[in-house]
Amino acid sequence: MAVKHTPTEEVHRGYKGGTTGCGFDTTEHPDHWISSNSVITCKKNGCKD
């Protein structure tokens, strides 16, 4: 599952209402996050493979 951060257009591993692979809390600004089926674009540890 992936979530997209709408202000930056970056796609992270994780889900809305939780924590991304690299540690962002998607509950802090829930209006900035949308569920996505896009390819993960985050290069940080935890999101990248």
C-alpha positions in Angstrom: 0.0 0.0 0.0 1.2 3.5 -0.7 0.2 7.0 0.4 0.8 10.3 -1.5 1.8 13.5 0.3 -0.2 16.0 -1.7 1.9 19.1 -1.0 5.1 17.5 -2.3 3.6 14.8 -4.6 5.9 12.3 -3.0 4.6 8.7 -2.7 5.5 6.8 0.5 5.1 3.1 1.6 2.4 2.9 4.2 -1.3 3.8 4.6 -3.4 6.8 5.5 -4.1 6.9 9.2 -0.8 5.3 10.2 2.9 5.8 9.7 4.9 5.7 6.5 7.9 3.4 6.0 10.3 6.3 6.6 8.4 7.5 9.8 6.0 10.3 8.8 2.8 10.2 10.9 -0.1 10.6 8.4 -2.6 11.4 11.2 -0.9 14.8 12.0 -2.2 16.5 8.8 -4.7 13.9 7.3 -5.8 16.3 4.6 -2.2 16.2 3.2 -2.3 12.4 2.6 -4.3 10.3 0.1 -4.2 6.6 -0.5 -2.5 5.7 -3.8 -1.6 2.9 -6.1 1.3 4.8 -7.6 4.9 3.7 -7.6 6.7 4.7 -4.4 9.0 7.7 -5.0 10.4 8.3 -1.5 14.1 7.5 -1.4 14.4 7.3 2.4 15.1 4.1 4.3 11.9 2.3 5.1 10.1 3.4 1.9 12.7 2.5 -0.7 13.5 -1.2 -1.4 
